[in-house]
């Protein structure tokens, strides 16, 4: 099979498309013929060596993928040959709370990932694809959509009539925008590019704001909400944006910490968290149970991912470079 690999050392210039032996399923295992994958910022960090500098190489990157079952091992009962499936991100996290063992079973590091023609996984590490979605659309779900669902629903408890602040217009934030609308909530979207904000408005954002033009955007959000603040912030910036998120969230509100695009450290007056009873919750994608719950919501509302660009597998480096530029809106796909 053909696969994209990081060989020898980390770096985008170290990515190679090579040949590997076709995988064979063992007892309880399944070989999936992947038809599509999608990119996450984690994949870029992994390739650069910033996510886990001690990750053993060679490695097939890629956290998201979709395809059909090609072969099954003995004892497999959950799926059959020909079924359309997505591998889950954390292969051992089927339900309940995460633990170190479950969080060490992630695709694209430490396990080989989805930038390949085939992948072998446990039958337990698969979910059925919603029937109305294409393979490329389904490949956008395992990380970004599950993360957005957990941030809004599982941990965020977002309900109809509430307001959520979404930072940026990447994959997680655009899924969160669509899910918020399905839940009957209002979404405020931030970006530094007016063209992206216009697109977000067309997708149903209740309000938008350019954080370059309004550096103290937390106070602007307060005004938009009549001085109350938002119920939930989907925080993807990290160190550089957390202070403004705290200014934007209501008393007793929640901040779902997802990314650290603007830095991994921050100096904060912790009294603002303490006195205003703000809940700061880290989000690490989610379990198989969460993925299946997400799919039920998607089916009801027929939600389709926002896909910015698509590249063939051989151009995985160009796709990652596009992600690194920050110019994308929504997800970036790979066809396999």
SULRA-V520473 format. One record per pair of residues at least 6 apart in sequence whose ideal C-beta (glycine too) atoms are under 7 Angstrom apart, sorted by the first residue. I is the first residue (numbers start at 1). GAP is how many residues later the second one is. Records with the same first field share a line. If there is no record, write none. Layout:
I = GAP / GAP
This chain:
1 = 19 / 21 / 115 / 116 / 117
2 = 15 / 17 / 114 / 115 / 311
3 = 15 / 17 / 57 / 112 / 113 / 114
4 = 11 / 13 / 56 / 57 / 111 / 112 / 309 / 312
5 = 11 / 13 / 53 / 54 / 55
6 = 8 / 9 / 41 / 51 / 52 / 53 / 55
7 = 7 / 9 / 50 / 51
8 = 6 / 49
10 = 37 / 38 / 39
11 = 37 / 38
12 = 35 / 36 / 305 / 308 / 309
15 = 32 / 301 / 302
17 = 297
22 = 96
23 = 8 / 95 / 97
25 = 6 / 46 / 47 / 48 / 95
26 = 47
27 = 46 / 47 / 48
28 = 45 / 47 / 48 / 94 / 95
29 = 44 / 91 / 92 / 93 / 94
30 = 39 / 42 / 46 / 49 / 90 / 91 / 93 / 96
31 = 39 / 40 / 87 / 89
32 = 35 / 36 / 37 / 38 / 53 / 55 / 86 / 87 / 89
33 = 34 / 35 / 37 / 84 / 85
34 = 31 / 33 / 80 / 82 / 83 / 84 / 85 / 302
35 = 31 / 32 / 100 / 301
36 = 29 / 30 / 99 / 100 / 103 / 297 / 298 / 299 / 300
37 = 25 / 27 / 28 / 77 / 78 / 102 / 297 / 299
38 = 26 / 101 / 102 / 293 / 294 / 295 / 296
39 = 280 / 281 / 284 / 293
40 = 23 / 24 / 103 / 104 / 131
41 = 218 / 282
42 = 9 / 21
43 = 18 / 19 / 20 / 65 / 277
44 = 276 / 279 / 280
45 = 6
46 = 6 / 9 / 15 / 62 / 63
47 = 14 / 273
51 = 58
52 = 57
55 = 54 / 55
59 = 50 / 53
60 = 52 / 53 / 55 / 56
61 = 47 / 48 / 52 / 54
62 = 45 / 46 / 51 / 52 / 53
63 = 26 / 44 / 45 / 50 / 51 / 79 / 80
64 = 50 / 75 / 76 / 78 / 79
65 = 21 / 22 / 49 / 54 / 74
66 = 20 / 63 / 69 / 72 / 73
67 = 68
68 = 14 / 15 / 16 / 17
69 = 10 / 11 / 12 / 13 / 14 / 16
70 = 11 / 48
71 = 10
72 = 7 / 9
76 = 47
78 = 45 / 46 / 48
79 = 6 / 44 / 47
83 = 45
84 = 44 / 45
85 = 41 / 42 / 43 / 44
86 = 40 / 41 / 43 / 52 / 55 / 56
87 = 20 / 27 / 32 / 34 / 38 / 39 / 55
88 = 37 / 38 / 39 / 54 / 200 / 203
89 = 17 / 18 / 53 / 54 / 196
90 = 12 / 13 / 15 / 16 / 195
91 = 14 / 16 / 20 / 30 / 31 / 34
92 = 9 / 10 / 13
93 = 9 / 12 / 194 / 195
94 = 30 / 193 / 194 / 195
95 = 192 / 193 / 194
96 = 191
98 = 186
103 = 181
104 = 6
105 = 6
107 = 6 / 7
108 = 6
115 = 198 / 201 / 219
117 = 219
127 = 161 / 164 / 165 / 168
129 = 9
130 = 165 / 168 / 169
132 = 170
133 = 171
136 = 171 / 174 / 197 / 199
137 = 167 / 168
139 = 194
140 = 31 / 165 / 167 / 191 / 193
142 = 149
143 = 142
144 = 27 / 28 / 31 / 187
145 = 30 / 149
146 = 139 / 140 / 144 / 145 / 148
147 = 25 / 111 / 136 / 138 / 139
148 = 24 / 27 / 28 / 31
149 = 30 / 137 / 141 / 145
150 = 133 / 136 / 140
151 = 25 / 83 / 105 / 107 / 132
152 = 6 / 12 / 24 / 27 / 28 / 31 / 80
154 = 132 / 136
155 = 101 / 126 / 128
156 = 76 / 98 / 100
158 = 6 / 22 / 25 / 27 / 73 / 74
159 = 24
160 = 23 / 24 / 25
161 = 23
162 = 23 / 69 / 70
163 = 22 / 23 / 25 / 62 / 67 / 68
164 = 12 / 16 / 21 / 23 / 66 / 67 / 68 / 70
165 = 23 / 56 / 65 / 68 / 69 / 83
166 = 7 / 10 / 11 / 21 / 22 / 23 / 68
167 = 6 / 23 / 67 / 68 / 69 / 70 / 74
168 = 22 / 23 / 68
169 = 20 / 22 / 27 / 31 / 160
170 = 66
171 = 159 / 160
172 = 62 / 64 / 86
173 = 16 / 61 / 63
174 = 132 / 156
175 = 130
176 = 58
177 = 10 / 12 / 23 / 26 / 27 / 28
178 = 125
180 = 7
181 = 23
182 = 115 / 119 / 121
186 = 20
187 = 18 / 19
188 = 17 / 18 / 19 / 33 / 36 / 42
189 = 8 / 11 / 16 / 19
190 = 19 / 21 / 27
191 = 6 / 19
192 = 18 / 19 / 20
194 = 16
196 = 133
197 = 11 / 13
199 = 130
200 = 8
201 = 7
207 = 17
209 = 8 / 11
211 = 6
214 = 6
217 = 27
218 = 26 / 27 / 29 / 30
219 = 28
221 = 9 / 27
222 = 7 / 26
228 = 22
229 = 19 / 20 / 21 / 24
230 = 18 / 19 / 20 / 23
231 = 19 / 22 / 23
232 = 21 / 22 / 24
233 = 12 / 15 / 16 / 22 / 23
234 = 22 / 24
235 = 6 / 7 / 10 / 20 / 21 / 22 / 23
236 = 22 / 23 / 25
237 = 22 / 24 / 25
238 = 21 / 22 / 23 / 24 / 25 / 26
239 = 21 / 23 / 24 / 25 / 26 / 27
240 = 22 / 23
241 = 21
242 = 24 / 26
243 = 23 / 25
245 = 10
246 = 26 / 27 / 32
249 = 6 / 29
251 = 25 / 26
252 = 25
253 = 25
254 = 25 / 27
255 = 23 / 25
256 = 25 / 27
257 = 23 / 24 / 25 / 26
258 = 25
273 = 7
305 = 25 / 26
306 = 23 / 24 / 25
307 = 23 / 24 / 26
308 = 20 / 21 / 22 / 23 / 24
309 = 13 / 19 / 23
310 = 23 / 25
311 = 7 / 8 / 23
312 = 23
313 = 21 / 22 / 23
316 = 18
319 = 13 / 15
322 = 6 / 10
323 = 9
